[in-house]
Amino acid sequence: MIEETGRVVAVEEGALWVETVRRSTCSSCSARHGCGHRMLNGESAGARARLRALCDDSTAQVGDRVVVGIPEGALVRGALMVYLLPLVLMFLGALAGALLFPGPGDLSAVLGVAGLVVGFLLNRWYSRNHASDAQVQPRVLRPAPEAAPGITVVGDF
């Protein structure tokens, strides 16, 4: 389970809206000085994100700190769908264009772009059909522990 701590900003039936603060993990990475991702991540560090998390217990109120989580499997499946599926379809389309129409005027570029577009459309269809699936939704796991005295909590949490 991938967990994040956030603050409840709204309560609705069966769910909470939770605001989290995006943190940079670059300070703990051994390649932090030679990585271009650090520069890109530095721009968004400290940005706030709001998400809807399912909640079975309705005792949480606005301002409470909670821990939300999402299963690792859901994150991996989502990443494969978003990144890998369009790329695989693009390569298959390009390969089909080169094999079916050999020669200087092959259609590998056209069918490659068509495969990429089909991959994007399949992602859109999949996300719309699984938007209400509770297995892939963030879920409130528990109330967040209070910070120990003398420890500053980042992001006014």
Sequence and secondary structure as in RCSB ss.txt:
>XXXX:A:sequence
MIEETGRVVAVEEGALWVETVRRSTCSSCSARHGCGHRMLNGESAGARARLRALCDDSTAQVGDRVVVGIPEGAL
VRGALMVYLLPLVLMFLGALAGALLFPGPGDLSAVLGVAGLVVGFLLNRWYSRNHASDAQVQPRVLRPAPEAAPG
ITVVGDF
>XXXX:A:secstr
 EEEEEEEEEEETTEEEEEEE    GGG TTTTS THHHHHHHHTT EEEEEEE S     TT EEEEEE HHHH
HHHHIIIIIHHHHHHHHHHHHHHHHS STT  HHHHHHHHHHHHHHHHHHHHHHTTT GGGS EEEEE     TT
   TT  
